[in-house]
């Protein structure tokens, strides 16, 4: 018993000594709150300092001529999903809390009172306009579709991606598609390995943002290598910043203020989440400092802070525009 107490004392002493070399935010709940405040503070300052991301001029189409000879020339294909009893049951379960919240706190937005089919077609039209205006062809546009077999067929027939990346990263992406169907969760996604733009939401900004990835991938001479590079920390932040600037500038060039206004919370929320995720990936100590559940929580907090920043920027721009029109 005496030797056991001595061993425990030595272990606690060693832990205290090792903690002296740990970052301060690794020392209990107070340290975690300091880390959260530090990351979100920088997140707010960086996002608030961005000049709206949107440019007054817009580059339609692909400016990189070296990749043009390998781009698809067939028309875009729209596939509307049918009944999937198992997926639909999963969707009802996943979406139940959201529906209860919307029932208790109904939205005052008149567009959300419109029938689902009408709202869905508006999303499809927004995506089609973006792709057509930029000359992006050969895209598979799936509307609430779930078909892993077809996805595998598209994966094999995509000649723009090198086989190594196609059958490694592409297979992993296909497994994610099969296990976590976007139709059930309700999120939009562009799979560059199968060249499929999956539309499962009723949000034009979300769908157009994902369509922006199509233009980004089509502009790469070696798309497989580019996709792999974005698996590294921080890289997705620069990719999303470029896509955000493109879609915002597109909405401004079309003088579609409704789309631009709705895009600000979408893109800034995305950038905020990516910023926090990147910082959490490279802070000293890595996974030793942060528990496994901390990074998703921080990323979500960054997304919320980013969306709030984007909404504030949109509101400020709307006030300035209104004031200029009244002069």
C-alpha positions as MATLAB code, in Angstrom:
seq = 'XXXXXXXXXXXXXXXXXXXXXXXXXXXXXXXXXXXXXXXXXXXXXXXXXXXXXXXXXXXXXXXXXXXXXXXXXXXXXXXXXXXXXXXXXXXXXXXXXXXXXXXXXXXXXXXXXXXXXXXXXXXXXXXXXXXXXXXXXXXXXXXXXXXXXXXXXXXXXXXXXXXXXXXXXXXXXXXXXXXXXXXXXXXXXXXXXXXXXXXXXXXXXXXXXXXXXXXXXXXXXXXXXXXXXXXXXXXXXXXXXXXXXXXXXXXXXXXXXXXXXXXXXXXXXXXXXXXXXXXXXXXXXXXXXXXXXXXXXXXXXXXXXXXXXXXXXXXXXXXXXXXXXXX';
ca = [
       0.000    0.000    0.000;
       2.843    2.339    0.847;
       4.668    1.643   -2.422;
       1.403    2.183   -4.357;
       0.963    5.652   -2.781;
       4.541    6.584   -3.648;
       3.994    5.492   -7.268;
       0.821    7.568   -7.536;
       2.595   10.601   -6.081;
       5.406   10.270   -8.612;
       2.853    9.933  -11.447;
       0.977   13.087  -10.394;
       4.272   14.972  -10.063;
       5.307   13.890  -13.559;
       1.958   15.011  -14.984;
       2.273   18.444  -13.354;
       5.811   18.844  -14.646;
       4.843   17.818  -18.168;
       1.900   20.229  -18.083;
       4.343   23.092  -17.564;
       5.396   22.582  -21.173;
       1.806   22.395  -22.456;
       0.065   25.442  -23.943;
      -1.956   27.366  -21.389;
      -5.247   26.474  -23.126;
      -4.647   22.800  -22.279;
      -5.101   23.429  -18.550;
      -8.734   22.695  -17.761;
     -12.070   24.232  -18.750;
     -10.834   27.795  -18.242;
      -8.016   27.158  -20.687;
     -10.450   25.748  -23.217;
     -12.585   28.885  -22.995;
      -9.468   30.977  -23.567;
      -8.670   28.918  -26.665;
     -12.227   29.287  -27.949;
     -12.222   33.050  -27.370;
      -8.812   33.409  -29.043;
      -9.784   31.439  -32.151;
     -13.205   33.060  -32.550;
     -11.728   36.500  -31.931;
      -9.252   36.092  -34.766;
     -11.999   34.536  -36.862;
     -14.179   37.629  -36.436;
     -11.341   40.090  -37.052;
     -10.124   38.364  -40.214;
     -13.580   37.904  -41.710;
     -14.673   41.420  -40.818;
     -11.558   42.820  -42.505;
     -12.316   41.126  -45.833;
     -13.674   43.617  -48.404;
     -16.916   41.734  -48.972;
     -15.132   39.167  -51.183;
     -17.202   40.357  -54.151;
     -15.498   42.115  -57.065;
     -17.081   44.689  -59.358;
     -15.865   42.756  -62.419;
     -16.456   39.079  -63.078;
     -14.537   36.509  -65.120;
     -17.045   34.298  -66.892;
     -15.893   30.851  -67.928;
     -12.487   29.270  -67.533;
      -9.461   31.530  -67.918;
      -6.946   28.652  -67.979;
      -6.636   27.592  -71.623;
      -4.471   24.535  -70.860;
      -7.391   22.758  -69.211;
      -9.982   23.598  -71.881;
      -9.093   20.733  -74.215;
      -9.955   18.164  -71.533;
     -13.251   19.637  -70.365;
     -16.555   17.866  -71.098;
     -18.561   19.156  -74.046;
     -21.806   17.281  -73.442;
     -24.870   19.060  -72.007;
     -25.502   19.029  -68.280;
     -27.848   16.247  -67.195;
     -30.479   16.748  -64.493;
     -31.654   13.640  -62.638;
     -34.565   13.868  -60.190;
     -34.564   11.182  -57.510;
     -37.496    8.882  -56.947;
     -38.790    7.178  -53.830;
     -36.257    5.680  -51.407;
     -38.219    4.340  -48.405;
     -35.176    3.677  -46.208;
     -33.508    6.994  -47.025;
     -36.792    8.862  -46.595;
     -37.291    7.260  -43.180;
     -33.794    8.360  -42.202;
     -34.563   11.861  -43.483;
     -37.715   12.110  -41.371;
     -35.740   11.116  -38.290;
     -32.851   13.499  -38.953;
     -35.063   16.426  -39.937;
     -37.620   15.959  -37.131;
     -36.006   18.434  -34.656;
     -35.768   21.066  -37.399;
     -39.422   20.627  -38.343;
     -40.500   20.880  -34.714;
     -38.493   24.093  -34.327;
     -40.020   25.554  -37.501;
     -43.479   24.612  -36.243;
     -42.947   26.376  -32.913;
     -41.124   29.345  -34.459;
     -42.457   29.768  -38.008;
     -40.370   31.836  -40.374;
     -41.667   35.201  -41.517;
     -39.864   34.869  -44.851;
     -42.614   34.664  -47.522;
     -40.394   32.519  -49.764;
     -40.389   29.733  -47.172;
     -44.188   29.582  -47.352;
     -44.027   28.532  -51.006;
     -44.517   24.864  -51.944;
     -41.428   22.671  -51.741;
     -41.472   21.749  -55.443;
     -41.526   25.413  -56.467;
     -38.616   26.227  -54.163;
     -36.701   23.191  -55.429;
     -37.079   24.289  -59.059;
     -35.828   27.755  -58.125;
     -32.672   26.169  -56.709;
     -32.214   24.116  -59.885;
     -32.683   27.221  -62.021;
     -30.082   29.163  -60.018;
     -27.534   26.368  -60.427;
     -28.299   25.910  -64.134;
     -27.890   29.641  -64.762;
     -24.505   29.678  -63.027;
     -23.217   26.660  -64.967;
     -24.561   27.900  -68.310;
     -23.265   31.435  -67.855;
     -19.780   30.059  -67.152;
     -19.868   27.506  -69.965;
     -19.515   24.572  -67.571;
     -20.767   21.444  -69.335;
     -20.946   17.704  -68.679;
     -22.062   18.117  -65.048;
     -24.388   15.533  -63.514;
     -26.970   17.461  -61.492;
     -28.759   15.122  -59.066;
     -31.882   16.461  -57.375;
     -32.567   14.463  -54.197;
     -31.053   11.407  -55.846;
     -29.355    8.467  -54.114;
     -27.768    5.807  -56.315;
     -24.319    4.472  -55.344;
     -24.180    2.184  -58.418;
     -24.581    5.109  -60.789;
     -21.990    7.045  -58.790;
     -19.508    4.187  -59.192;
     -20.165    4.133  -62.943;
     -19.543    7.876  -63.155;
     -16.366    7.469  -61.116;
     -14.961    4.922  -63.561;
     -15.876    6.980  -66.630;
     -14.334   10.243  -65.359;
     -11.141   10.466  -67.441;
     -10.077   13.881  -66.105;
      -9.014   12.398  -62.750;
      -5.889   10.220  -62.636;
      -6.684    6.560  -61.779;
      -4.631    6.661  -58.578;
      -6.652    9.527  -57.095;
      -9.878    8.261  -58.608;
      -9.723    4.836  -57.005;
      -8.366    5.996  -53.644;
      -9.942    9.321  -52.745;
     -12.879    8.666  -55.077;
     -13.662    5.364  -53.390;
     -13.553    6.979  -49.955;
     -15.868    9.748  -51.163;
     -18.258    7.140  -52.554;
     -18.314    5.319  -49.205;
     -19.200    8.582  -47.483;
     -21.958    9.160  -50.034;
     -23.337    5.667  -49.400;
     -23.193    5.754  -45.594;
     -24.305    9.372  -45.044;
     -26.754   10.194  -47.849;
     -26.997   13.896  -48.541;
     -30.672   13.394  -49.320;
     -31.337   12.336  -45.734;
     -29.204   15.035  -44.138;
     -30.318   17.758  -46.530;
     -26.975   19.202  -47.651;
     -25.651   20.042  -51.106;
     -22.342   18.638  -52.304;
     -20.155   18.523  -55.392;
     -18.259   15.271  -55.898;
     -15.402   16.080  -58.262;
     -14.493   12.405  -58.671;
     -17.875   11.603  -60.243;
     -18.517   15.162  -61.496;
     -21.845   15.111  -59.694;
     -23.533   18.130  -58.165;
     -26.003   16.783  -55.591;
     -28.767   19.233  -54.665;
     -30.695   18.234  -51.541;
     -31.506   21.568  -49.923;
     -33.947   24.347  -50.735;
     -31.255   27.022  -50.524;
     -30.083   28.707  -53.752;
     -26.966   30.184  -52.021;
     -25.859   26.748  -50.821;
     -26.382   25.177  -54.242;
     -24.652   28.003  -56.135;
     -21.705   27.845  -53.729;
     -21.295   24.139  -54.484;
     -21.568   24.911  -58.205;
     -18.627   27.246  -57.672;
     -16.519   24.163  -56.932;
     -17.284   22.916  -60.447;
     -15.689   26.012  -61.951;
     -12.739   25.701  -59.582;
     -12.102   22.054  -60.508;
     -12.600   22.689  -64.229;
      -9.876   25.320  -64.027;
      -7.251   22.808  -62.839;
      -4.911   21.091  -65.265;
      -4.392   18.224  -62.799;
      -7.670   18.071  -60.847;
      -6.806   14.874  -58.959;
      -3.621   16.364  -57.538;
      -5.449   19.590  -56.718;
      -8.124   17.662  -54.804;
      -5.439   15.782  -52.848;
      -3.666   19.034  -51.952;
      -6.884   20.293  -50.385;
      -6.783   17.427  -47.897;
      -3.908   19.251  -46.205;
      -4.548   21.731  -43.368;
      -5.254   25.363  -44.294;
      -5.502   24.570  -48.052;
      -9.339   24.344  -48.007;
      -9.473   27.857  -46.551;
      -7.792   29.343  -49.639;
      -9.943   27.212  -51.953;
     -13.173   28.319  -50.276;
     -12.055   31.959  -50.242;
     -11.563   31.779  -54.018;
     -14.939   30.098  -54.579;
     -16.643   32.599  -52.259;
     -15.225   35.531  -54.190;
     -16.351   33.966  -57.473;
     -19.982   33.307  -56.531;
     -20.392   36.683  -54.812;
     -18.920   38.478  -57.812;
     -21.212   36.462  -60.077;
     -24.303   37.534  -58.156;
     -23.138   41.161  -58.273;
     -22.451   40.985  -62.012;
     -25.994   39.707  -62.569;
     -27.302   42.466  -60.302;
     -29.093   39.796  -58.298;
     -29.085   41.437  -54.890;
     -31.305   38.756  -53.344;
     -28.784   36.040  -54.217;
     -25.815   38.171  -53.186;
     -27.425   39.080  -49.861;
     -28.204   35.441  -49.084;
     -24.725   34.367  -50.151;
     -22.903   36.516  -47.587;
     -23.920   34.449  -44.512;
     -23.388   31.262  -46.530;
     -19.848   31.984  -47.701;
     -18.676   33.722  -44.519;
     -20.067   30.877  -42.449;
     -18.100   28.476  -44.603;
     -14.934   30.548  -44.317;
     -15.375   30.912  -40.567;
     -15.678   27.162  -40.119;
     -12.664   26.487  -42.348;
     -10.581   29.099  -40.535;
     -11.281   27.630  -37.103;
     -10.788   24.085  -38.391;
      -7.428   25.047  -39.901;
      -6.257   26.774  -36.731;
      -7.336   23.806  -34.612;
      -5.334   21.510  -36.909;
      -2.051   23.374  -36.603;
      -1.997   24.726  -33.026;
       0.917   23.449  -30.897;
       0.324   20.009  -29.469;
      -2.183   18.866  -32.108;
      -4.534   16.154  -30.948;
      -2.799   15.974  -27.563;
      -4.072   19.444  -26.706;
      -7.642   19.103  -28.007;
     -10.018   16.216  -27.241;
     -11.535   14.476  -30.266;
     -14.870   16.271  -29.881;
     -13.361   19.753  -29.601;
     -12.530   20.384  -33.260;
     -16.115   19.825  -34.557;
     -17.457   22.098  -31.815;
     -14.923   24.803  -32.612;
     -15.645   24.484  -36.334;
     -19.359   24.855  -35.731;
     -18.764   27.873  -33.516;
     -16.601   29.392  -36.241;
     -19.349   28.809  -38.812;
     -21.925   30.541  -36.612;
     -19.600   33.491  -36.002;
     -18.776   33.690  -39.704;
     -22.446   33.609  -40.722;
     -23.193   36.422  -38.262;
     -20.321   38.435  -39.750;
     -21.619   37.806  -43.276;
     -25.124   38.900  -42.335;
     -23.751   42.085  -40.782;
     -21.778   42.833  -43.956;
     -24.868   42.216  -46.119;
     -27.018   44.466  -43.930;
     -24.397   47.197  -44.015;
     -24.106   46.992  -47.795;
     -27.898   47.160  -48.103;
     -28.017   50.287  -45.949;
     -25.293   51.953  -48.009;
     -27.050   51.069  -51.268;
     -30.361   52.401  -49.980;
     -28.741   55.634  -48.829;
     -27.055   56.128  -52.214;
     -30.326   55.550  -54.082;
     -32.094   58.131  -51.928;
     -29.561   60.836  -52.690;
];
